[in-house]
Amino acid sequence: MKALTGKTVVITGAASGIGRALALQCAQAGAQVAICDVAKAELEETAGLISAQGGTVFALTVDVSSSAAMQAFAKAIEARFAGADVLINNAGVSLSQLLEHTTKEQMEWIFSINFWGVVHGCNAFLPLLRRSNKAHIVNISSLFGLIPMNSQGAYVASKFAVRGYTETLVIELAGSGIAVSCVHPGGVKTGIARNGRHFDAANAEISAQQVAQEFERIAQTSPERAAAMIIDGIQHRRPRIMVGLDAIFGDFLQRLSPSLVRKILILISMAMNKRKFANAAPKKGSSEKVA
């Protein structure tokens, strides 16, 4: 991983999951790492792990949904490291809810982090990246930035937005010396579901712990493996980085036959809704009356 030796790598959402794994592996590769998150205690734990392995780290509690906070983060990094070479916009949250129940406030909440966090990161750090002789922007989208999914409409919309924004950056920054990558992870065993908001088909809130356990059961990729694949993509300056066999297969199928993918997803959606409504319905013999 010589491409990262001596570089300054900025990673948002580094308190856990892919962000933490990226921070540790970038430091192991010889980079000085600047990390941020809103979870202060967990962020400090990540910083401690990097320091314990002999790495150089700067950590700051930052809300990526705030443009002013990200601008201040960039200035702090410039003062500490004199610049930045790689920006990884990783911070993200999840929302499981049917679109007909999703409020404007819920939509704004998920976009403020998943999409605007990416925009704020790029706007704040582009002046620093332009001063690097070989810079890189990495924006984390999702498998659901390629295909839609039942009850994930707000999340899908935010990740499609990241994809569109990033692919436009690829075109606009061509020839500038700044490479741009859009990352599409499939199921990765992270805490994103544990920190999200989740509702069933009847719009009753579901325990985040319950959703996280189900997600971790079906997720195929470890954060460490995901981070290694992203770093490999950075080294080879790939514009699209697929993480996990599920993402690779989903991308292949979507390219091969979008209509087939749509039919498959509709069947999955119908099965999911049937099961959710069945679980939400009063049990036989219950005294609860249905109006």
N, C-alpha and C positions, 0 to 999 in steps of 0.2 A: 504493500500500500504506500509506495513512495510518493504517489501523487499528493498525499496529505501531509507529508513530513514538513514541519516548519510553517504550515498554513494555519490561519485562524478560521475556525469553523464555528458558526453561530447556529444554535439549535433551539427552536421553541418547543414547548411541551415536553421538556426533558426530565420531568419529575418521575416518570415511570414508562413502562412499555417500550415502544419503538424508540422514542426520544432518548430514554436512558441508555438503551443498548447502543444507539448511534453515538452518544456522547462517550461512552466507555471505549467503543471500538475506534473512534476517531482519535481519542487520546492515545490509545495503544499504538496507533499508526504514526504517532509523532506530531499530531496537531495540537495546538493550544485551543482549548474549547471554551466558548462562551455560551452559557445555557440560561434559559428562563422558563418560568411556569408560574401559575397562580398558587400552586400547592407548595408553600414555603418549606415545610418540614421535609417533604419528600424530595424537593429540589436540593436542599442542603445535604440530604443523604446521597443523592447522585454525585454532588460535588465532593463529598467525603470519599466515595468509592474511587473517583478519578485521582484525587490527591494520594490515596493509599497505594495506588499502583504507580505513583511517581509522575503523574500527568499534571499539566498546567491548566487550571480551570478558573473561570470567572462566572459567578452565579448571581442572578438578580431576579427578584420576584416581579413579574411583569404580567399585565393583562393584555393579551394581544389584540383584544377587541378595541383597545384605545390607541388611536393614532399617536397621541401625545406621549403615551407610555413607551411605545415602540421607538419613537424618535429619540426619547431620552435614553433608551437602551442602546441605540446605535451610537449616541454621543459618548456614553460610558465606555463602550467597547473601543471606540476610537481613542479615547484618553488612555485606556489600559494597554491596548495592543497596536495602536496607530493605524488600524485598518481592519478589513475582513476580506476573506477569500472565498468562503463557501457559506451560503445561507440555506438552511434547511427549515422551511416552514412546516412544522410537524403538528403543532397544537390543534386539537380537534375534540368535538363532543358529539354525542349521538342522541337521536330522538326517534323513538318508535311510536308512530301514531298515524291513523288513517288521515288522509288529507282533508276529508270533509270535517274532521274535528280539530284540525290544526289551526290555532289562532294566529293572528298577525304577530302577537307578542312572542309566541313560540318560534315562529318562522324567523323573526328578527333576531332572537337569541342565538339560534344555531348558525345563522348567516354571519352574525357579528364575530364569531370565533372561527368557524370553518372557512368562510370566504374572506371576510374583511380582515381577519388575522393575517391571511396570506398577502392581501393587498398592502396592508400597513407594513408588513415585513419587507416587501419588495421596495416600497416607496422610501422607507427609512434607510435601507442598506444599499440601494443601487449607487448612490454617490461614493460609498466606500468601495464597493465591488468594482467600479469603473477604474479605480486606482490600482487594482491588482493586475498583474500580468497574465493571470489565468484563473478567472473567477468562475463561480458556478452558483446558480439558483436551483434549489430542489423544492418543489411544492408537492405536498402529499395529498393526492386525491383518494381514490378508492376503486375497488371493483365496481362499486355502485356509482362511480363516475363514468362507467362504460355502459352499464345496464341498470334499469330500474328494478325496484322490488317492492312488494306489498308491505305496507305500513312503514316504509322508509322514505316517503315522498319528500319531506323537508331535508333529510340528510342527503338523499339522491340529488335534489336540486342544488344544494350547497356544493356537493362534490363535482357535479357537472359544471358548475360555475368555475370552480378551481381549474378544472380541465380546460375549459374554453379560455380562461384568462392566461393560463400557462402556455397553451399552444400558440396563442397570439404573441406572447413574449418571445417564444422561440423564433418567430418570424421577425419581430421588431429588433431583437438583439443580435441577429445573425451578422457576423463580421465584426462584432464589437469586442470579441475576446471573452465574452461572458456566455458560458453554456447554460442551457435551461433544461431541466428535466421535470416531467410530470410522473409521479409514482402512483401506481394502482395496486395497493395491497388487497389480497383476498382476506380470508379469515385469519387474523393474527391474535394470539393469546395475550391480549392486553387488557387494561382496566377501563377501556373506553365505555363499555356497557355499564360498568359499575358506577361511573360518574355521569351517566346520561339520564334522560327522562323517558319513561316507557308507559304505554297505555294499550289496553286490549281493544278489540273491535267495538265494544260497547262504550269505549272511552273511559274505562275505569283504570286508575293508575296501578301499574304492576311494580312489584318490588324490584329495584335495580339489582339486588343480590340474586334474585331468581333468574332474571334475564342474563346476568353475567355468567352464572353457572351453566346455563344452556348454551350461551355463545362459546364459552371456553371448551365445552364438550365437543362442539362441531368444528371449531377453528383448527386449522391444520398446521399453521406455521408459528414458530416461536419468535419472540421479539428479536432474539439474537440472530436467527437465520434471516429475518426480514432486514435487519440492519446491515448484515453482510451483503445481501443482494443489492441494497441501495448504494452502499459504498462501492461495490463493483461497478454499478451503473455510473457513479460519479467518476471513477477512474477512467472509464471508457467514454465518458461524456455522451451518454445515450439520452435522447430526448424523451423516450418512454421507457419506464422501468416497471415491469410486472413482478409482483411479489407473491409467490405461492402458485401451486399447480392450479388451484381454483381460478385465480386471476388470469393465468396463461390460457386455460381452457375457455373461460368466459370471453376473453378478448378474441380468441380464435373463432369461437362459435358466432359471436356478434359480427365479425367481419365476413364469415362464410355465409350466414343466412339470418339477417335481422328479423325476418318474418317468422322463422322457426323459433328463434329465441323468444319473441313476443308470445307465441302460442304456448311455449313451455312455461313462461312466467305467469301467463294467465291461468293455466292449470294449477300451478303452485299456489297462486293467489286465491283461487276458488277453494282449494283444499284447506289453506290456512284460515280463511274466513269461516268456513264451515266448522272447523275444529274450535276456533276461538269463540264463535257464537254458541256452540254447543257447551263449551266450558262455562260461558257466562250465563247461560239459561238456568232457571231454577230447577233443582233436581226433582225427580218424580216423587210425589208424596210430600213435598215441601208445603208448608202452610202459606208461603208467599203467594200473593195474588198477582196475576198479570192483567193489567188494564187493557 
